[in-house]
Every structure is written in structure tokens, then in C-alpha cells.
């Protein structure tokens, strides 16, 4: 259960090597999250993230491995994470994703399909398992990492943006389905963030780092914010940009 201050004590991170997720975990561990289950593909990188979480105050940091291209294994991975926690889970962070390379992937059926598995299909399967387990325990929160790219898909990144758009819309519906269950879903929509995933990419206006995003997440969770924008101004910027005529959108956003 969340502690007396409303802070999660037991956290499961699906995508535990994500730079944004790690920044969030650092803050949660410093604020009394004592059990952090880190799950992902790269065991060595997960071990590094687990050590970091302990440095910031976590006491238990078990590791679970999975392959996000194997949708059929998502239920097993989630179940193993909950079992590794050893008690009821307060917060599940879904941070699985892959940016890919649009120019390389768009004409390659295998690469395009694999990106869709990682960015959409596996998260959807995992969320079904998370929903069932949290509803059964009667409480808990889910943080789904979406992207501002989901709000209006750009031609130059339609594979990533399209998959994120699907996840974003699904998460909105899932949040509504949780009414009255004691479980809530919070959607994170960051803009361009400096991480290992975006290294080498040109930085657009309003680019930020992982720490401001993590701060927004922790603050948003504390006040029960359904949608967390980072930076917050993106909420208003996208309100305008999403309604631009197609020709103007292309000129402004797809140059």
C-alpha cells in the first residue's frame, strides 16, 4: 500500500532501463519506495539500474527479463514481476518503447512490424495483465509513457508516432474502464527528451532532459493528474498544432 504520505512503496517498472523511468525511480526511491522491480531485456543494464535504485534508498530491487517482441510472453513477465515484488504493488510504470529509424524501417516489413510490437502490441498485452492483477488487489496506479508524438502523427516519424497514438488512445479507454475499481491510470505525454534513445536526433523547440520529466511525473502522481505533460506548455501548444490544416502542419512539423 502507499505509505501515509500517499507515496508508492512497491513499484514495478516494465522497461526498467528507460532513462525516463530510471529518473522517476530515483525520485520514488528517495521518497520511500523500498521495493522496485525492474523488468526488461538487457540483464546487465537492469542490474545497473537496480544498483542505482538502491543507492537512492530502495531496499529490494529484483530483476525480471522479457523480450518485448514476444507478445505471448507479456502475461508471464507481468506475473513474474508481481511475484518478485513479494507483496501488493502500488505503482506499475510502463516504459517499454523503441524509437527506431524511420527511413530504414518504413520499407522493411520485419523492422516496421517489430517496432509496432514493441511500441504497441506488447504494452497492450502487458496492460491487460496489469489491469487484472491490480483490480484483483483493489488498489494501485499505472503510469503509461506515451509521447506528444501520439497527438498528431508526423510524416517523418509515422511508425513510432502511429504506434504511440494507438497506445495513447487505448490507455485513455483503459483509464475509463478502471472507474470504481480502486485503480487509476496516468498517462505521460513528454515532448522530445534527451535520452540514449534520442541521441543523435535533432532537438526541436521545448526539448528537455529526464529530470524535469521525472519531476512532472512525481508531482502529477501526487495530485492524481490523469494526463501529465512535460513540459506543461506542450498541452497548450498541441491544442493549437493538432488543428492546423494538413498543408500547414506539414510545412511546420515535417521539414
Secondary structure, 3 states (H helix, E strand, C coil): CCCCCCCCCEEEEECCCCHHHHHHHHHHHHCCCCEEEEEECCHHHHHHHHHHHHHCCCCECCEEECCCCCHHHHHHHHHHHHHHHCCCCCEEEECCCCCCCHHHHCCCHHHHHHHHHHHHHHHHHHHHHHHHHHHHHCCEEEEEECCHHHCCCCHHHHHHHHHHHHHHHHHHHHHHHCCCCCEEEEEEEECCECCCCCCCCCCCCCCECHHHHHHHHHHHHHHCCCEEEECCHHHHHHHHHCCCCHHHHHHHHCC
